[in-house]
Amino acid sequence: MQVEFAILPVDIVVFVIAVIYAVFVMTIGDLARRKLNLDAEFTRKIVHLFGGGAILTVPFFPHPWLATFVGFLFVLMTSMANTERFGRFFAAMARPEDVENASIRGPFWYAVSITVLTGLFTFTGNEVIFFLGAAGIHIMMFGDGMSAPIGMKYGKNHTVVIFGSKRSLQGCLALFAFGFLGSLLSFWYFGTLFTGYDAFVLGNAILWTEMFILALVGATTATLVELVSPKGTDNITVPFIACAVMFLVGIALGVVVF
């Protein structure tokens, strides 16, 4: 599909709203650390679970390719989080190893994944199937975001180390469950609600069966990928590989059409 590289006032308004949202989430993480004395691991999860929510603005852009730059600003902010200007955000997201390396690699690659997956579909004019990229992002947000705290709380005595990372059955089940829910949310929101984003609508009917099958595929793929991903790489491997597999299965199901 041909992409019109133009900018309208509405694009600017939506862009500003998305940026304000992303900064708001990071600020909440900072305030939770400083005012409520919550540790960085908890405040880091606030950003992980909600930061990517800025992609919900994509259907409101007359020119969706601009949404990519919201993610790119997030990339810049996380890459400069150890500077004086953004030091508060660094403290809210940094693990001990991040402090030693003076960088927050997890949130940085999280932002990179959001940016690339958004651009992959919107810069090519394929926003009608952006539900795939959004599902990969939501699996990373909710599935990967919940697997660690649930695994640490309920599976800490039953872990195995795989490629440098501790894994537990409870953590894997959490990733699958929340990844499945995140995928369904993406398919419903980006596949049924808006004109031009209706891949799961046929006539007056919503293709719930295809949505559930594709969500199961995405969640299963993400769980298996996260299980064997080397430490520190899951913010890249999980969303991209899950998106790629869902793309192939989506073609077979007939919901991904060019």
Helices and strands as residue ranges (DSSP letters): H 9-35, H 40-50, G 51-60, G 64-67, H 68-79, H 87-93, H 96-101, H 105-122, G 127-129, H 130-138, I 139-144, H 145-154, E 159-162, E 165-168, H 169-192, E 201-202, E 205-206, H 208-228, H 234-253
